[in-house]
Amino acid sequence: MHLLKNNTLKLINLIQPQIQKTILRTLFNPFAPKPIEAAKDAHSNLLTDTKNVFEVQYHTVKPSSMTDYESNYCDYATQMLGKYSSTGLVHTGSWRVHIGNVENQFIHIWMYKNFSHLDDFVSNSNKNTINDKLNQFIIQRSNQICLSFSYFGIPQPRPKSDDQSNPNIYEMRSYWLKPGTLIEWGNLWHKGVQYRPDAKVLGVFSQIGDLYNVHHMWSYKNFQHRKQMRTNAWAKPGWSENVEFTVPLIRKMESKILVPLKISPLQ
């Protein structure tokens, strides 16, 4: 074993410095994820421990219609819950984009018990007049079907704390990963969430829609609270290594600051 390691190091010394660094980091760094065996199941089954299915909806709204849209969506959500909450439909949360690349946008997340429940809901909810009312305010709409990472768990309703006059702000950090890296991402972030456990809200990965797309959602009282919690994470041993090894997996990333609607269970 000692001879093999020496021979490996000699070979690495003949390679360009940047490639040397990558190989050494992979072979000998204690923070690197464990090698993944050949997949014997769908990656989705290896990354989640629940059958729940999440629909992430994006509604880009006419700037002049933001208030009307919000009012009508609150009516829509109330109607949906009145009809389908008894079947297991859960309104996870609704937000308006406060800071992001599309400011006149709303994001809604709904949770279904499983894919069969999603099938039933889609077939039963197509004819909805209040949904038609919403369409008059919407410029563009899209959605994704996602599953949750086991290390984030299922989000629970989050009211304002007693000392808060305003709702929390929510940060939705979205990552587009290189194909084939979801398992490695899951291995690394299983450790990563432990650095900010009080802020974690939701972690999902796409199944239908834009693929290899991951969303992590975090909650903060305000921007100063966000800054402090992120600073505290960087001060903890192991966080910088976690970031170092997840960055090479990413093709693109973005951050949005969201403000909850009044009807949102996550305040």
FENLINQUI-V738890 format. One record per residue. N is the residue number from 1. RES is the residue in one letter. PHI is phi in whole degrees, 0 to 359 (* if undefined). Layout:
((N:RES:PHI) (N:RES:PHI))
This chain:
((1:M:*) (2:H:296) (3:L:296) (4:L:298) (5:K:295) (6:N:297) (7:N:295) (8:T:297) (9:L:294) (10:K:298) (11:L:295) (12:I:297) (13:N:295) (14:L:273) (15:I:262) (16:Q:305) (17:P:306) (18:Q:293) (19:I:289) (20:Q:306) (21:K:301) (22:T:296) (23:I:293) (24:L:299) (25:R:298) (26:T:290) (27:L:282) (28:F:241) (29:N:281) (30:P:291) (31:F:271) (32:A:294) (33:P:294) (34:K:293) (35:P:302) (36:I:265) (37:E:290) (38:A:305) (39:A:297) (40:K:246) (41:D:203) (42:A:300) (43:H:303) (44:S:301) (45:N:287) (46:L:274) (47:L:259) (48:T:233) (49:D:239) (50:T:222) (51:K:269) (52:N:299) (53:V:239) (54:F:248) (55:E:252) (56:V:258) (57:Q:254) (58:Y:241) (59:H:240) (60:T:268) (61:V:245) (62:K:303) (63:P:305) (64:S:281) (65:S:243) (66:M:301) (67:T:293) (68:D:297) (69:Y:298) (70:E:301) (71:S:298) (72:N:291) (73:Y:290) (74:C:300) (75:D:295) (76:Y:298) (77:A:297) (78:T:298) (79:Q:294) (80:M:298) (81:L:292) (82:G:298) (83:K:275) (84:Y:238) (85:S:297) (86:S:292) (87:T:271) (88:G:115) (89:L:293) (90:V:235) (91:H:273) (92:T:290) (93:G:177) (94:S:221) (95:W:218) (96:R:256) (97:V:290) (98:H:267) (99:I:223) (100:G:172) (101:N:287) (102:V:229) (103:E:283) (104:N:271) (105:Q:229) (106:F:240) (107:I:235) (108:H:232) (109:I:232) (110:W:240) (111:M:240) (112:Y:248) (113:K:296) (114:N:190) (115:F:291) (116:S:295) (117:H:297) (118:L:298) (119:D:303) (120:D:297) (121:F:295) (122:V:298) (123:S:287) (124:N:262) (125:S:248) (126:N:295) (127:K:266) (128:N:223) (129:T:292) (130:I:290) (131:N:295) (132:D:297) (133:K:296) (134:L:297) (135:N:300) (136:Q:290) (137:F:260) (138:I:264) (139:I:274) (140:Q:211) (141:R:220) (142:S:207) (143:N:209) (144:Q:222) (145:I:254) (146:C:229) (147:L:243) (148:S:266) (149:F:291) (150:S:297) (151:Y:285) (152:F:267) (153:G:76) (154:I:269) (155:P:295) (156:Q:251) (157:P:308) (158:R:229) (159:P:283) (160:K:296) (161:S:284) (162:D:298) (163:D:267) (164:Q:259) (165:S:265) (166:N:239) (167:P:296) (168:N:294) (169:I:261) (170:Y:240) (171:E:253) (172:M:254) (173:R:258) (174:S:248) (175:Y:232) (176:W:255) (177:L:266) (178:K:291) (179:P:306) (180:G:91) (181:T:251) (182:L:297) (183:I:296) (184:E:297) (185:W:301) (186:G:298) (187:N:300) (188:L:287) (189:W:284) (190:H:301) (191:K:276) (192:G:299) (193:V:293) (194:Q:290) (195:Y:276) (196:R:221) (197:P:296) (198:D:286) (199:A:266) (200:K:290) (201:V:237) (202:L:207) (203:G:220) (204:V:226) (205:F:230) (206:S:285) (207:Q:244) (208:I:225) (209:G:115) (210:D:289) (211:L:276) (212:Y:53) (213:N:248) (214:V:243) (215:H:236) (216:H:247) (217:M:243) (218:W:234) (219:S:240) (220:Y:222) (221:K:292) (222:N:194) (223:F:292) (224:Q:295) (225:H:297) (226:R:301) (227:K:301) (228:Q:294) (229:M:293) (230:R:291) (231:T:296) (232:N:297) (233:A:296) (234:W:295) (235:A:280) (236:K:271) (237:P:301) (238:G:104) (239:W:295) (240:S:297) (241:E:293) (242:N:298) (243:V:295) (244:E:302) (245:F:271) (246:T:271) (247:V:304) (248:P:295) (249:L:275) (250:I:262) (251:R:268) (252:K:200) (253:M:210) (254:E:209) (255:S:231) (256:K:232) (257:I:262) (258:L:243) (259:V:244) (260:P:291) (261:L:287) (262:K:300) (263:I:277) (264:S:291) (265:P:294) (266:L:263) (267:Q:252))
